[in-house]
Amino acid sequence: MTYPKQIHINIDVTNKCDRNCIHCASNSDLKNPIDISCEKVERLLKEIRRINSTVFLSLTGGGEPLMNEQLPDIVKMVYNFQGTKKFSLVTSGFLDNDIEKKRLKKTVKNAPDYKKFKFCLSLHSFNSKAMERFEETFKFLLDSGPKNFCVKTTVAPSDDIHSRLEKLFEKYKVYPFSIGHDVWQRFKTRVFTKKVYDEDFENDSLVGFAHLFDYWYVCPDKKKLILVSTQFLSPQGRAKNLKCKMFSMHRACSAIFRERLTDFHIDSNGSYFPSGYCNTKTYPHMTIGTLDEKIERIIDKRRIFVKNMLGLIISDKRLYDRKNDLCSLCSKIKAEQDALATKLIKGGDNDGRTITGRTYWAEQTRQYIWNKLE
C-alpha cells in the first residue's frame, strides 16, 4: 500500500495549564500533568522519515506549551528536521513570568525562518487576565519576535474582543494592511467582515452570526506583519457550561468528513487520536494508537476508522436529535463498538467468521483471533 507524501499532525506539547480559561475545549488544568518529551517527538519524526514523507506540524492544544520546559528543544528538533515543510506554535503568552518569557525567547530563536515557522498568539475574552497577558506578550513579539506572526482570536456572537484588539493595535502603532482603498472606506473595523442573516434562516451555525475573515496588519516602526485570524467558540470541554450564546458544534468533523485522510492528533502522553477535538481528558477512549506503533499501522487504522465511522454516524438516528452534538455521538458510538469488540474477543467463535469486519473494532477483533490461531 502507498502512503501519503504529506502528513498533517497536531501535537499537544503538554496537558497542563494554569490559565483556568472558562471556555477551554481541552479541560486543561494542573491535574495529572503530562509533557510530551523530545524523545517522543524524535520517535515520530523518525517514523515520518522512514516512510519518506513530509510533515506539516502544529504544536498546540491540550494545555499551555510554555509550561513545557522542553519546548525550545522540541521546536529546534522539528525546525531542523528535513521533512518538516511548515509548522506552527500556538500559545496564550506569558504574564509576569520570567521563566516563560525566557523560554519563549529561546523558542523563537530556535526557529528563525518565519516562512517555515508560524508563531500564533491566542486571544479571547474568557479569562480576566487574557488581555493583560496578550499585551505583555504582544509587546515582546514586536520588540524581539519573528518578522511576522499570527493573532488567533476565539469569539462568541456579539463578542467585542476585536474592538479591544484594535484599540491595543492603535496604542502600539499597528495599522491595517489594505490592498484596495475601498476596504479602508467600507469598514471601520478592518479585522473582519460581518454579515448577519435573517432570523428565519434556519441554519444552526449561521443564524444571526458573523462571518469573520483573516486580515493583515503592519507595524512600520518594527517592520512586523501580523495576521489576525478568527476561530468560533463551540460547546466543547468547559465551554459546554457557559451560559453565553455560542456557535453551534460543527457538524463536519475534520476526522470523519475531510477527504484528506492523513490528519492526526497526538496528545501529550503520546497517543494518536483521529481529530484535534479528541484527547485524553475529553474523549480518552477515542485513541487509535500510540507513538510506539509504526506509523503505517496508524495511517491504516485512521483510514478504516474514517470509512466505517462515517457510515455508522450517518445511519444513527441520534445524529438528528438536536440534543446530541457530533463529538458526543461519535464518542458514544465508539464506546459501543469497543464493548462489542471486547465481547466478540471473549465469546466469538475460534475462526472469527461470525465477525463481519464492518467496523474498525470488529476488524481488529478478527485480526486478534487470526493472530492467536497463528
PEVEN-V525559 format. One record per helix or strand of 2 or more residues. SS is the DSSP state (alpha for helix, beta for strand). FROM is the first residue (numbers start at 1). TO is the last residue. If there is no record, write none. Layout:
ss->SS from->FROM to->TO
ss->SS from->FROM to->TO
This chain:
ss->beta from->6 to->11
ss->alpha from->38 to->50
ss->beta from->54 to->59
ss->alpha from->65 to->67
ss->alpha from->71 to->80
ss->beta from->84 to->91
ss->alpha from->98 to->109
ss->beta from->117 to->123
ss->alpha from->130 to->144
ss->beta from->148 to->155
ss->alpha from->161 to->171
ss->beta from->175 to->176
ss->alpha from->181 to->186
ss->beta from->215 to->219
ss->beta from->224 to->232
ss->alpha from->237 to->241
ss->alpha from->254 to->257
ss->beta from->263 to->266
ss->beta from->271 to->273
ss->alpha from->280 to->286
ss->beta from->287 to->290
ss->alpha from->295 to->314
ss->alpha from->317 to->320
ss->alpha from->326 to->347
ss->alpha from->360 to->373
